[in-house]
């Protein structure tokens, strides 16, 4: 009986993990000199969001917004 519960829990975990998606990427602009950078999270207080979201780490492919 315990093995059946373990198998069921493992299958449930595998199914929910299959729906996970990577975090989107954004272009960030430096408040100091206007330099653009692509990152998934803010780079700090000296940066502001310039555009996004994107699918790739080069910020070239726009992501679909749900």
N, CA, C and O atoms as a Tripos MOL2 file, in Angstrom:
@<TRIPOS>MOLECULE
protein
  264   263    66     0     0
PROTEIN
NO_CHARGES

@<TRIPOS>ATOM
      1 N           0.8160   -1.1920    0.0000 N.3       1 UNK1
      2 CA          0.0000    0.0000    0.0000 C.3       1 UNK1
      3 C           0.8650    1.2640    0.0000 C.2       1 UNK1
      4 O           0.5440    2.2360   -0.6830 O.2       1 UNK1
      5 N           1.9590    1.2490    0.7640 N.am      2 UNK2
      6 CA          2.8330    2.4140    0.8160 C.3       2 UNK2
      7 C           3.5130    2.6520   -0.5230 C.2       2 UNK2
      8 O           3.7440    3.7970   -0.9120 O.2       2 UNK2
      9 N           3.8360    1.5670   -1.2310 N.am      3 UNK3
     10 CA          4.4860    1.7020   -2.5340 C.3       3 UNK3
     11 C           3.5360    2.3700   -3.5180 C.2       3 UNK3
     12 O           3.9680    3.1850   -4.3330 O.2       3 UNK3
     13 N           2.2540    2.0410   -3.4560 N.am      4 UNK4
     14 CA          1.2750    2.6490   -4.3450 C.3       4 UNK4
     15 C           1.1730    4.1550   -4.0840 C.2       4 UNK4
     16 O           1.0610    4.9430   -5.0230 O.2       4 UNK4
     17 N           1.2100    4.5470   -2.8250 N.am      5 UNK5
     18 CA          1.1620    5.9660   -2.4920 C.3       5 UNK5
     19 C           2.4160    6.6860   -2.9810 C.2       5 UNK5
     20 O           2.3440    7.8170   -3.4610 O.2       5 UNK5
     21 N           3.5530    6.0280   -2.8560 N.am      6 UNK6
     22 CA          4.8050    6.6080   -3.3130 C.3       6 UNK6
     23 C           4.8010    6.7830   -4.8270 C.2       6 UNK6
     24 O           5.2320    7.8190   -5.3350 O.2       6 UNK6
     25 N           4.3210    5.7870   -5.5400 N.am      7 UNK7
     26 CA          4.2430    5.8580   -7.0000 C.3       7 UNK7
     27 C           3.2800    6.9690   -7.4100 C.2       7 UNK7
     28 O           3.5810    7.7370   -8.3240 O.2       7 UNK7
     29 N           2.1400    7.0640   -6.7570 N.am      8 UNK8
     30 CA          1.1580    8.1030   -7.0780 C.3       8 UNK8
     31 C           1.7260    9.4970   -6.8090 C.2       8 UNK8
     32 O           1.5300   10.4080   -7.6140 O.2       8 UNK8
     33 N           2.4140    9.6670   -5.7090 N.am      9 UNK9
     34 CA          3.0020   10.9660   -5.3790 C.3       9 UNK9
     35 C           4.0830   11.3380   -6.3820 C.2       9 UNK9
     36 O           4.1930   12.5020   -6.7700 O.2       9 UNK9
     37 N           4.8780   10.3690   -6.8060 N.am     10 UNK10
     38 CA          5.9280   10.6230   -7.7950 C.3      10 UNK10
     39 C           5.3280   11.0310   -9.1280 C.2      10 UNK10
     40 O           5.8160   11.9670   -9.7630 O.2      10 UNK10
     41 N           4.2820   10.3490   -9.5620 N.am     11 UNK11
     42 CA          3.6140   10.6980  -10.8210 C.3      11 UNK11
     43 C           2.9760   12.0810  -10.7430 C.2      11 UNK11
     44 O           3.0350   12.8450  -11.7060 O.2      11 UNK11
     45 N           2.3770   12.4040   -9.6240 N.am     12 UNK12
     46 CA          1.7660   13.7200   -9.4430 C.3      12 UNK12
     47 C           2.8280   14.8160   -9.5100 C.2      12 UNK12
     48 O           2.6130   15.8470  -10.1480 O.2      12 UNK12
     49 N           3.9520   14.6050   -8.8670 N.am     13 UNK13
     50 CA          5.0420   15.5910   -8.8960 C.3      13 UNK13
     51 C           5.5840   15.7570  -10.3110 C.2      13 UNK13
     52 O           5.8780   16.8750  -10.7320 O.2      13 UNK13
     53 N           5.7180   14.6730  -11.0370 N.am     14 UNK14
     54 CA          6.2170   14.7470  -12.4110 C.3      14 UNK14
     55 C           5.2390   15.4870  -13.3170 C.2      14 UNK14
     56 O           5.6590   16.2400  -14.1960 O.2      14 UNK14
     57 N           3.9510   15.2840  -13.1160 N.am     15 UNK15
     58 CA          2.9350   15.9520  -13.9350 C.3      15 UNK15
     59 C           2.9110   17.4540  -13.6710 C.2      15 UNK15
     60 O           2.8010   18.2400  -14.6120 O.2      15 UNK15
     61 N           3.0110   17.8600  -12.4320 N.am     16 UNK16
     62 CA          2.9680   19.2890  -12.1250 C.3      16 UNK16
     63 C           4.2440   19.9800  -12.5810 C.2      16 UNK16
     64 O           4.1970   21.1470  -12.9710 O.2      16 UNK16
     65 N           5.3730   19.3010  -12.5440 N.am     17 UNK17
     66 CA          6.6290   19.8850  -13.0020 C.3      17 UNK17
     67 C           6.6190   20.0960  -14.5110 C.2      17 UNK17
     68 O           7.3130   20.9820  -15.0110 O.2      17 UNK17
     69 N           5.8620   19.3140  -15.2300 N.am     18 UNK18
     70 CA          5.8020   19.4280  -16.6840 C.3      18 UNK18
     71 C           5.1550   20.7310  -17.1310 C.2      18 UNK18
     72 O           5.3590   21.1550  -18.2680 O.2      18 UNK18
     73 N           4.3810   21.3730  -16.2670 N.am     19 UNK19
     74 CA          3.7070   22.6160  -16.6200 C.3      19 UNK19
     75 C           4.5290   23.8490  -16.2520 C.2      19 UNK19
     76 O           4.1010   24.9700  -16.5260 O.2      19 UNK19
     77 N           5.6730   23.6720  -15.6530 N.am     20 UNK20
     78 CA          6.5240   24.8020  -15.2760 C.3      20 UNK20
     79 C           7.1370   25.4600  -16.5000 C.2      20 UNK20
     80 O           7.3880   24.8030  -17.5100 O.2      20 UNK20
     81 N           7.3710   26.7460  -16.4030 N.am     21 UNK21
     82 CA          7.9790   27.4890  -17.5040 C.3      21 UNK21
     83 C           9.1040   28.3550  -16.9450 C.2      21 UNK21
     84 O           9.0630   28.7540  -15.7810 O.2      21 UNK21
     85 N          10.0980   28.6430  -17.7640 N.am     22 UNK22
     86 CA         11.1740   29.5110  -17.2890 C.3      22 UNK22
     87 C          10.6770   30.9470  -17.1000 C.2      22 UNK22
     88 O           9.6940   31.3620  -17.7150 O.2      22 UNK22
     89 N          11.3530   31.6760  -16.2620 N.am     23 UNK23
     90 CA         10.9970   33.0750  -16.0250 C.3      23 UNK23
     91 C          11.2710   33.8970  -17.2820 C.2      23 UNK23
     92 O          12.2190   33.6070  -18.0120 O.2      23 UNK23
     93 N          10.4580   34.9140  -17.5450 N.am     24 UNK24
     94 CA         10.7020   35.7570  -18.7150 C.3      24 UNK24
     95 C          11.9180   36.6630  -18.5140 C.2      24 UNK24
     96 O          12.3680   36.8810  -17.3890 O.2      24 UNK24
     97 N          12.4320   37.1790  -19.6120 N.am     25 UNK25
     98 CA         13.5740   38.0910  -19.6140 C.3      25 UNK25
     99 C          13.0860   39.5000  -19.8980 C.2      25 UNK25
    100 O          12.0600   39.6770  -20.5540 O.2      25 UNK25
    101 N          13.7990   40.4980  -19.4180 N.am     26 UNK26
    102 CA         13.4400   41.8990  -19.6150 C.3      26 UNK26
    103 C          14.6820   42.6970  -19.9750 C.2      26 UNK26
    104 O          15.7950   42.3370  -19.5930 O.2      26 UNK26
    105 N          14.4810   43.7990  -20.7220 N.am     27 UNK27
    106 CA         15.5680   44.7390  -20.9700 C.3      27 UNK27
    107 C          15.5400   45.7770  -19.8610 C.2      27 UNK27
    108 O          14.4940   46.3420  -19.5420 O.2      27 UNK27
    109 N          16.7090   46.0170  -19.2800 N.am     28 UNK28
    110 CA         16.8620   46.9870  -18.2020 C.3      28 UNK28
    111 C          17.7920   48.0940  -18.6800 C.2      28 UNK28
    112 O          18.7940   47.8230  -19.3410 O.2      28 UNK28
    113 N          17.4600   49.3590  -18.3420 N.am     29 UNK29
    114 CA         18.2520   50.5190  -18.7460 C.3      29 UNK29
    115 C          18.9200   51.1300  -17.5200 C.2      29 UNK29
    116 O          18.2830   51.3420  -16.4880 O.2      29 UNK29
    117 N          20.2060   51.4080  -17.6520 N.am     30 UNK30
    118 CA         20.9580   52.0480  -16.5730 C.3      30 UNK30
    119 C          20.5000   53.4920  -16.4270 C.2      30 UNK30
    120 O          20.3790   54.2080  -17.4210 O.2      30 UNK30
    121 N          20.2420   53.9240  -15.1950 N.am     31 UNK31
    122 CA         19.8670   55.3120  -14.9310 C.3      31 UNK31
    123 C          21.0720   56.2350  -15.0230 C.2      31 UNK31
    124 O          20.9150   57.4520  -15.1200 O.2      31 UNK31
    125 N          22.2670   55.6710  -14.9930 N.am     32 UNK32
    126 CA         23.4900   56.4680  -15.0320 C.3      32 UNK32
    127 C          23.8750   56.8410  -16.4580 C.2      32 UNK32
    128 O          24.0740   58.0180  -16.7610 O.2      32 UNK32
    129 N          23.9830   55.8300  -17.3480 N.am     33 UNK33
    130 CA         24.4690   56.1120  -18.7010 C.3      33 UNK33
    131 C          23.5780   55.5610  -19.8230 C.2      33 UNK33
    132 O          23.9360   55.6630  -20.9960 O.2      33 UNK33
    133 N          22.4290   54.9820  -19.4790 N.am     34 UNK34
    134 CA         21.5010   54.5000  -20.4970 C.3      34 UNK34
    135 C          21.8460   53.1620  -21.1150 C.2      34 UNK34
    136 O          21.1920   52.7430  -22.0700 O.2      34 UNK34
    137 N          22.8580   52.4770  -20.5950 N.am     35 UNK35
    138 CA         23.2460   51.1590  -21.1020 C.3      35 UNK35
    139 C          22.0910   50.1810  -20.9450 C.2      35 UNK35
    140 O          21.4200   50.1750  -19.9140 O.2      35 UNK35
    141 N          21.8530   49.3500  -21.9640 N.am     36 UNK36
    142 CA         20.8130   48.3300  -21.8990 C.3      36 UNK36
    143 C          21.4200   46.9830  -21.5380 C.2      36 UNK36
    144 O          22.5210   46.6420  -21.9700 O.2      36 UNK36
    145 N          20.6760   46.2210  -20.7330 N.am     37 UNK37
    146 CA         21.0980   44.8820  -20.3450 C.3      37 UNK37
    147 C          19.8710   43.9900  -20.3000 C.2      37 UNK37
    148 O          18.7720   44.4570  -20.0020 O.2      37 UNK37
    149 N          20.0500   42.7070  -20.5960 N.am     38 UNK38
    150 CA         18.9480   41.7490  -20.5840 C.3      38 UNK38
    151 C          19.1030   40.8380  -19.3650 C.2      38 UNK38
    152 O          20.1430   40.2030  -19.1920 O.2      38 UNK38
    153 N          18.0650   40.7750  -18.5170 N.am     39 UNK39
    154 CA         18.1170   39.9470  -17.3140 C.3      39 UNK39
    155 C          16.7070   39.5410  -16.9050 C.2      39 UNK39
    156 O          15.7260   40.1550  -17.3240 O.2      39 UNK39
    157 N          16.6180   38.5050  -16.0870 N.am     40 UNK40
    158 CA         15.3190   38.0340  -15.6170 C.3      40 UNK40
    159 C          14.8130   38.8120  -14.4090 C.2      40 UNK40
    160 O          13.6120   38.8110  -14.1380 O.2      40 UNK40
    161 N          15.6850   39.4590  -13.6980 N.am     41 UNK41
    162 CA         15.3080   40.2240  -12.5080 C.3      41 UNK41
    163 C          16.0500   41.5510  -12.5230 C.2      41 UNK41
    164 O          17.0360   41.7130  -13.2420 O.2      41 UNK41
    165 N          15.5770   42.4880  -11.7360 N.am     42 UNK42
    166 CA         16.2010   43.8050  -11.6830 C.3      42 UNK42
    167 C          17.6800   43.7020  -11.3080 C.2      42 UNK42
    168 O          18.0810   42.8240  -10.5440 O.2      42 UNK42
    169 N          18.4630   44.5930  -11.8490 N.am     43 UNK43
    170 CA         19.8950   44.6000  -11.5990 C.3      43 UNK43
    171 C          20.2620   45.4820  -10.4110 C.2      43 UNK43
    172 O          21.4310   45.5510  -10.0290 O.2      43 UNK43
    173 N          19.2810   46.1520   -9.8270 N.am     44 UNK44
    174 CA         19.5280   46.9870   -8.6540 C.3      44 UNK44
    175 C          18.8450   48.3310   -8.7690 C.2      44 UNK44
    176 O          18.0580   48.5670   -9.6860 O.2      44 UNK44
    177 N          19.1550   49.2140   -7.8270 N.am     45 UNK45
    178 CA         18.4880   50.5100   -7.7510 C.3      45 UNK45
    179 C          18.8240   51.4240   -8.9220 C.2      45 UNK45
    180 O          18.0300   52.3060   -9.2510 O.2      45 UNK45
    181 N          19.9530   51.2420   -9.5480 N.am     46 UNK46
    182 CA         20.3720   52.1030  -10.6470 C.3      46 UNK46
    183 C          19.8370   51.6920  -12.0060 C.2      46 UNK46
    184 O          20.2850   52.2120  -13.0280 O.2      46 UNK46
    185 N          18.8930   50.7750  -12.0340 N.am     47 UNK47
    186 CA         18.3430   50.2640  -13.2920 C.3      47 UNK47
    187 C          16.8320   50.4110  -13.3120 C.2      47 UNK47
    188 O          16.1730   50.3000  -12.2780 O.2      47 UNK47
    189 N          16.2770   50.6660  -14.5190 N.am     48 UNK48
    190 CA         14.8310   50.7530  -14.6890 C.3      48 UNK48
    191 C          14.4110   49.8410  -15.8460 C.2      48 UNK48
    192 O          15.1890   49.5820  -16.7640 O.2      48 UNK48
    193 N          13.1840   49.3680  -15.7820 N.am     49 UNK49
    194 CA         12.6670   48.4730  -16.8160 C.3      49 UNK49
    195 C          12.5270   49.2400  -18.1270 C.2      49 UNK49
    196 O          11.8870   50.2900  -18.1700 O.2      49 UNK49
    197 N          13.1250   48.7170  -19.1920 N.am     50 UNK50
    198 CA         13.0650   49.3680  -20.4960 C.3      50 UNK50
    199 C          12.0080   48.7230  -21.3920 C.2      50 UNK50
    200 O          11.2380   49.4270  -22.0460 O.2      50 UNK50
    201 N          11.9640   47.3780  -21.4280 N.am     51 UNK51
    202 CA         10.9720   46.6750  -22.2430 C.3      51 UNK51
    203 C          10.9290   45.2100  -21.8620 C.2      51 UNK51
    204 O          11.7920   44.7150  -21.1360 O.2      51 UNK51
    205 N           9.9210   44.5280  -22.3570 N.am     52 UNK52
    206 CA          9.7990   43.0990  -22.0990 C.3      52 UNK52
    207 C           8.3660   42.7340  -21.8220 C.2      52 UNK52
    208 O           7.5050   43.6140  -21.7920 O.2      52 UNK52
    209 N           8.0870   41.4970  -21.6230 N.am     53 UNK53
    210 CA          8.9710   40.3510  -21.4420 C.3      53 UNK53
    211 C           9.4140   39.7170  -22.7630 C.2      53 UNK53
    212 O           8.7990   39.9100  -23.8120 O.2      53 UNK53
    213 N          10.5080   38.9520  -22.6660 N.am     54 UNK54
    214 CA         11.0680   38.2160  -23.8030 C.3      54 UNK54
    215 C          11.2410   36.7490  -23.4200 C.2      54 UNK54
    216 O          11.3110   36.4040  -22.2400 O.2      54 UNK54
    217 N          11.3110   35.8870  -24.4450 N.am     55 UNK55
    218 CA         11.4910   34.4450  -24.2270 C.3      55 UNK55
    219 C          12.9550   34.0530  -24.0450 C.2      55 UNK55
    220 O          13.2550   33.0680  -23.3700 O.2      55 UNK55
    221 N          13.8700   34.8230  -24.6440 N.am     56 UNK56
    222 CA         15.2780   34.4120  -24.7030 C.3      56 UNK56
    223 C          16.1810   35.3720  -23.9440 C.2      56 UNK56
    224 O          15.7910   36.4950  -23.6250 O.2      56 UNK56
    225 N          17.3990   34.9110  -23.6600 N.am     57 UNK57
    226 CA         18.3450   35.6860  -22.8680 C.3      57 UNK57
    227 C          19.0100   36.8170  -23.6570 C.2      57 UNK57
    228 O          19.8110   37.5680  -23.1000 O.2      57 UNK57
    229 N          18.6920   36.9450  -24.9260 N.am     58 UNK58
    230 CA         19.2160   38.0530  -25.7300 C.3      58 UNK58
    231 C          18.1560   39.1310  -25.9190 C.2      58 UNK58
    232 O          18.3970   40.1420  -26.5790 O.2      58 UNK58
    233 N          16.9730   38.9060  -25.3300 N.am     59 UNK59
    234 CA         15.8490   39.8530  -25.4170 C.3      59 UNK59
    235 C          15.4930   40.1680  -26.8680 C.2      59 UNK59
    236 O          15.3360   41.3300  -27.2420 O.2      59 UNK59
    237 N          15.3690   39.1140  -27.6810 N.am     60 UNK60
    238 CA         15.0280   39.2860  -29.0950 C.3      60 UNK60
    239 C          13.6420   38.7460  -29.4370 C.2      60 UNK60
    240 O          12.9800   39.2780  -30.3270 O.2      60 UNK60
    241 N          13.1910   37.6940  -28.7440 N.am     61 UNK61
    242 CA         11.9210   37.0510  -29.0570 C.3      61 UNK61
    243 C          10.8720   37.4450  -28.0140 C.2      61 UNK61
    244 O          10.9520   37.0090  -26.8650 O.2      61 UNK61
    245 N           9.8840   38.2680  -28.4030 N.am     62 UNK62
    246 CA          8.8680   38.6790  -27.4340 C.3      62 UNK62
    247 C           8.0880   37.4730  -26.8820 C.2      62 UNK62
    248 O           7.7790   36.5240  -27.6020 O.2      62 UNK62
    249 N           7.7890   37.5470  -25.6000 N.am     63 UNK63
    250 CA          6.9990   36.4980  -24.9570 C.3      63 UNK63
    251 C           5.5340   36.8700  -25.0410 C.2      63 UNK63
    252 O           5.1810   38.0490  -25.0220 O.2      63 UNK63
    253 N           4.6870   35.8660  -25.1340 N.am     64 UNK64
    254 CA          3.2530   36.1010  -25.1530 C.3      64 UNK64
    255 C           2.8040   36.4330  -23.7350 C.2      64 UNK64
    256 O           3.1280   35.7120  -22.7910 O.2      64 UNK64
    257 N           2.0640   37.5190  -23.5890 N.am     65 UNK65
    258 CA          1.5520   37.9250  -22.2820 C.3      65 UNK65
    259 C           0.1610   37.3400  -22.1150 C.2      65 UNK65
    260 O          -0.7060   37.5170  -22.9710 O.2      65 UNK65
    261 N          -0.0480   36.6370  -20.9970 N.am     66 UNK66
    262 CA         -1.3510   35.9960  -20.7620 C.3      66 UNK66
    263 C          -2.3010   36.9410  -20.0790 C.2      66 UNK66
    264 O          -3.4430   36.5760  -19.8020 O.2      66 UNK66
@<TRIPOS>BOND
     1     1     2 1
     2     2     3 1
     3     3     4 2
     4     3     5 am
     5     5     6 1
     6     6     7 1
     7     7     8 2
     8     7     9 am
     9     9    10 1
    10    10    11 1
    11    11    12 2
    12    11    13 am
    13    13    14 1
    14    14    15 1
    15    15    16 2
    16    15    17 am
    17    17    18 1
    18    18    19 1
    19    19    20 2
    20    19    21 am
    21    21    22 1
    22    22    23 1
    23    23    24 2
    24    23    25 am
    25    25    26 1
    26    26    27 1
    27    27    28 2
    28    27    29 am
    29    29    30 1
    30    30    31 1
    31    31    32 2
    32    31    33 am
    33    33    34 1
    34    34    35 1
    35    35    36 2
    36    35    37 am
    37    37    38 1
    38    38    39 1
    39    39    40 2
    40    39    41 am
    41    41    42 1
    42    42    43 1
    43    43    44 2
    44    43    45 am
    45    45    46 1
    46    46    47 1
    47    47    48 2
    48    47    49 am
    49    49    50 1
    50    50    51 1
    51    51    52 2
    52    51    53 am
    53    53    54 1
    54    54    55 1
    55    55    56 2
    56    55    57 am
    57    57    58 1
    58    58    59 1
    59    59    60 2
    60    59    61 am
    61    61    62 1
    62    62    63 1
    63    63    64 2
    64    63    65 am
    65    65    66 1
    66    66    67 1
    67    67    68 2
    68    67    69 am
    69    69    70 1
    70    70    71 1
    71    71    72 2
    72    71    73 am
    73    73    74 1
    74    74    75 1
    75    75    76 2
    76    75    77 am
    77    77    78 1
    78    78    79 1
    79    79    80 2
    80    79    81 am
    81    81    82 1
    82    82    83 1
    83    83    84 2
    84    83    85 am
    85    85    86 1
    86    86    87 1
    87    87    88 2
    88    87    89 am
    89    89    90 1
    90    90    91 1
    91    91    92 2
    92    91    93 am
    93    93    94 1
    94    94    95 1
    95    95    96 2
    96    95    97 am
    97    97    98 1
    98    98    99 1
    99    99   100 2
   100    99   101 am
   101   101   102 1
   102   102   103 1
   103   103   104 2
   104   103   105 am
   105   105   106 1
   106   106   107 1
   107   107   108 2
   108   107   109 am
   109   109   110 1
   110   110   111 1
   111   111   112 2
   112   111   113 am
   113   113   114 1
   114   114   115 1
   115   115   116 2
   116   115   117 am
   117   117   118 1
   118   118   119 1
   119   119   120 2
   120   119   121 am
   121   121   122 1
   122   122   123 1
   123   123   124 2
   124   123   125 am
   125   125   126 1
   126   126   127 1
   127   127   128 2
   128   127   129 am
   129   129   130 1
   130   130   131 1
   131   131   132 2
   132   131   133 am
   133   133   134 1
   134   134   135 1
   135   135   136 2
   136   135   137 am
   137   137   138 1
   138   138   139 1
   139   139   140 2
   140   139   141 am
   141   141   142 1
   142   142   143 1
   143   143   144 2
   144   143   145 am
   145   145   146 1
   146   146   147 1
   147   147   148 2
   148   147   149 am
   149   149   150 1
   150   150   151 1
   151   151   152 2
   152   151   153 am
   153   153   154 1
   154   154   155 1
   155   155   156 2
   156   155   157 am
   157   157   158 1
   158   158   159 1
   159   159   160 2
   160   159   161 am
   161   161   162 1
   162   162   163 1
   163   163   164 2
   164   163   165 am
   165   165   166 1
   166   166   167 1
   167   167   168 2
   168   167   169 am
   169   169   170 1
   170   170   171 1
   171   171   172 2
   172   171   173 am
   173   173   174 1
   174   174   175 1
   175   175   176 2
   176   175   177 am
   177   177   178 1
   178   178   179 1
   179   179   180 2
   180   179   181 am
   181   181   182 1
   182   182   183 1
   183   183   184 2
   184   183   185 am
   185   185   186 1
   186   186   187 1
   187   187   188 2
   188   187   189 am
   189   189   190 1
   190   190   191 1
   191   191   192 2
   192   191   193 am
   193   193   194 1
   194   194   195 1
   195   195   196 2
   196   195   197 am
   197   197   198 1
   198   198   199 1
   199   199   200 2
   200   199   201 am
   201   201   202 1
   202   202   203 1
   203   203   204 2
   204   203   205 am
   205   205   206 1
   206   206   207 1
   207   207   208 2
   208   207   209 am
   209   209   210 1
   210   210   211 1
   211   211   212 2
   212   211   213 am
   213   213   214 1
   214   214   215 1
   215   215   216 2
   216   215   217 am
   217   217   218 1
   218   218   219 1
   219   219   220 2
   220   219   221 am
   221   221   222 1
   222   222   223 1
   223   223   224 2
   224   223   225 am
   225   225   226 1
   226   226   227 1
   227   227   228 2
   228   227   229 am
   229   229   230 1
   230   230   231 1
   231   231   232 2
   232   231   233 am
   233   233   234 1
   234   234   235 1
   235   235   236 2
   236   235   237 am
   237   237   238 1
   238   238   239 1
   239   239   240 2
   240   239   241 am
   241   241   242 1
   242   242   243 1
   243   243   244 2
   244   243   245 am
   245   245   246 1
   246   246   247 1
   247   247   248 2
   248   247   249 am
   249   249   250 1
   250   250   251 1
   251   251   252 2
   252   251   253 am
   253   253   254 1
   254   254   255 1
   255   255   256 2
   256   255   257 am
   257   257   258 1
   258   258   259 1
   259   259   260 2
   260   259   261 am
   261   261   262 1
   262   262   263 1
   263   263   264 2
@<TRIPOS>SUBSTRUCTURE
     1 UNK1         2 RESIDUE 1 A UNK
     2 UNK2         6 RESIDUE 1 A UNK
     3 UNK3        10 RESIDUE 1 A UNK
     4 UNK4        14 RESIDUE 1 A UNK
     5 UNK5        18 RESIDUE 1 A UNK
     6 UNK6        22 RESIDUE 1 A UNK
     7 UNK7        26 RESIDUE 1 A UNK
     8 UNK8        30 RESIDUE 1 A UNK
     9 UNK9        34 RESIDUE 1 A UNK
    10 UNK10       38 RESIDUE 1 A UNK
    11 UNK11       42 RESIDUE 1 A UNK
    12 UNK12       46 RESIDUE 1 A UNK
    13 UNK13       50 RESIDUE 1 A UNK
    14 UNK14       54 RESIDUE 1 A UNK
    15 UNK15       58 RESIDUE 1 A UNK
    16 UNK16       62 RESIDUE 1 A UNK
    17 UNK17       66 RESIDUE 1 A UNK
    18 UNK18       70 RESIDUE 1 A UNK
    19 UNK19       74 RESIDUE 1 A UNK
    20 UNK20       78 RESIDUE 1 A UNK
    21 UNK21       82 RESIDUE 1 A UNK
    22 UNK22       86 RESIDUE 1 A UNK
    23 UNK23       90 RESIDUE 1 A UNK
    24 UNK24       94 RESIDUE 1 A UNK
    25 UNK25       98 RESIDUE 1 A UNK
    26 UNK26      102 RESIDUE 1 A UNK
    27 UNK27      106 RESIDUE 1 A UNK
    28 UNK28      110 RESIDUE 1 A UNK
    29 UNK29      114 RESIDUE 1 A UNK
    30 UNK30      118 RESIDUE 1 A UNK
    31 UNK31      122 RESIDUE 1 A UNK
    32 UNK32      126 RESIDUE 1 A UNK
    33 UNK33      130 RESIDUE 1 A UNK
    34 UNK34      134 RESIDUE 1 A UNK
    35 UNK35      138 RESIDUE 1 A UNK
    36 UNK36      142 RESIDUE 1 A UNK
    37 UNK37      146 RESIDUE 1 A UNK
    38 UNK38      150 RESIDUE 1 A UNK
    39 UNK39      154 RESIDUE 1 A UNK
    40 UNK40      158 RESIDUE 1 A UNK
    41 UNK41      162 RESIDUE 1 A UNK
    42 UNK42      166 RESIDUE 1 A UNK
    43 UNK43      170 RESIDUE 1 A UNK
    44 UNK44      174 RESIDUE 1 A UNK
    45 UNK45      178 RESIDUE 1 A UNK
    46 UNK46      182 RESIDUE 1 A UNK
    47 UNK47      186 RESIDUE 1 A UNK
    48 UNK48      190 RESIDUE 1 A UNK
    49 UNK49      194 RESIDUE 1 A UNK
    50 UNK50      198 RESIDUE 1 A UNK
    51 UNK51      202 RESIDUE 1 A UNK
    52 UNK52      206 RESIDUE 1 A UNK
    53 UNK53      210 RESIDUE 1 A UNK
    54 UNK54      214 RESIDUE 1 A UNK
    55 UNK55      218 RESIDUE 1 A UNK
    56 UNK56      222 RESIDUE 1 A UNK
    57 UNK57      226 RESIDUE 1 A UNK
    58 UNK58      230 RESIDUE 1 A UNK
    59 UNK59      234 RESIDUE 1 A UNK
    60 UNK60      238 RESIDUE 1 A UNK
    61 UNK61      242 RESIDUE 1 A UNK
    62 UNK62      246 RESIDUE 1 A UNK
    63 UNK63      250 RESIDUE 1 A UNK
    64 UNK64      254 RESIDUE 1 A UNK
    65 UNK65      258 RESIDUE 1 A UNK
    66 UNK66      262 RESIDUE 1 A UNK
